[in-house]
Amino acid sequence: MKTFFGSIFIKREKLEEAGIKYPIKLEYYKIINEDEFIRGDHAKYGIKIVKTEYLDNDTKVEDKTIKYLSSNEQKINDILTILKENEVTPICVQDVICDFSKTSLIYNL
């Protein structure tokens, strides 16, 4: 099951710097792995990021899911907040999560 956490449009200034002339929306979701609930284990949480590019006559959607990230829901909420505030896209989320685990920013995922 996934629950909506939040969404943003990438800032126009950043898009213009990169030469992009169309809007890009990022959506962030908290994944709750229900199979853990069924077995009675501790809940395992993950994240999903969806990027939607609104091209002239089309839309392009890209997403990335990291299913089993932590059993601590508050840490997942903290991670999602940081990802959203920094406009992290699906393509680089794996590297960002890896960096989190190497620093004290999000300790012991």
QUIKAZI-V164849 format. One record per helix or strand of 3 or more residues. SS is the DSSP state (helix for helix, strand for strand). FROM is the first residue (numbers start at 1). LEN is the number of residues. Records with the same first field share a line. If there is no record, write none. Layout:
SS = FROM-LEN ; FROM-LEN
This chain:
strand = 2-8 ; 24-9 ; 45-10 ; 59-12
helix = 12-6 ; 34-6 ; 73-13 ; 93-10
